[in-house]
């Protein structure tokens, strides 16, 4: 695939960010499921909201090594939209699994699989449209 040509180091860093963020996100999700009394969808929404900022920062600064100012319309909002897509996909799957009487461990697995599918797609979007070499530098003032 042409998009992956020369992207090995970046892809390894992206996987490293996931290796950090996914277990932490699942742990946060588990804590909400176990101790908050919230349903799987509410717990998932809360865990997604907690994890979106560190995921954005790790991807922007570590994976793509961007040093320019953050762009609200060019980076932050599209990143949140992708997180919301992952949230919707995983919430629908968790809602379905919870309706089938799934245990917390199954709900965690459903969450992991759902976000994993979106995660693969997200790499290409981040590379091509948000942080990759084909993007223009943001001209908006810094917000983060």
Buried (B, 14 or more C-beta within 10 A) or exposed (E): EEEEEEBEEBEEBBEEBBEEBBEBBBEBBBBBBEEEEBBBBBBBBBBBBBBBBBBBBBBBEBBBEBEEBBBBEBBBEBBBEBBBBBBBBBBBBBBEBBEEEBEBEBBBBBBBEBBEBBBEEBBBBBBEEBBBEEBEEBEEEEEE
